């Protein structure tokens, strides 16, 4: 059953709910993780829109907070956290790592231009 308030399907698809991952982070990093994990899953939001939002937050973090190295460190921390969970998070970790690599690479390219 879909509980669109407490457990929306676009966040509850993974073995670890996205809120459990994002609440450990800063606002900007949490939003990057949120949009990366829900990309293309929320009704009314396309994959491209969600990834664009994730990149927007990543650029803001890189420009105003701590740079690209900080992004990479936060992304590695998120994957490490998922690896410590009791649930089998292999698919979630791999998907998230692919998404975050794409986000990082695009932001790095944009910042160089």
WODALIN-V186462 format. One record per helix or strand of 2 or more residues. SS is the DSSP state (a for helix, b for strand). FROM is the first residue (numbers start at 1). TO is the last residue. Records with the same first field share a line. If there is no record, write none. Layout:
SS=FROM-TO ; FROM-TO
This chain:
a=9-12 ; 18-22 ; 27-38 ; 47-84 ; 90-112
